[in-house]
Amino acid sequence: MTIPSHALSVDFPEYKDKISQLMTENPEFKTIADEYHKLDEEIRDLEEHDIPTDDQHFHEMKVHRAHLKDKAYYIITTA
């Protein structure tokens, strides 16, 4: 089973150029985006390979990903 990516440029295609610009020009954004993408990859890997994990831990990973996405979106829309 293939789980769709939640990459910022996929979820916010209208900001693709802005995301690319921020990745090179804004260190805070790059840190947040890198952590977000790494966490998204870990979550998708767990889901795709049906790797057993504690439900609480999995939920916390998804909540943390959502918070990172919110922070990234805020920077994208205010920078």
PyMOL commands that set and color helices and strands:
alter all, ss='L'
color gray80, all
select helices_A, chain A and resi 8-11+13-25+27-48+55-78
alter helices_A, ss='H'
color red, helices_A
deselect
rebuild
show_as cartoon
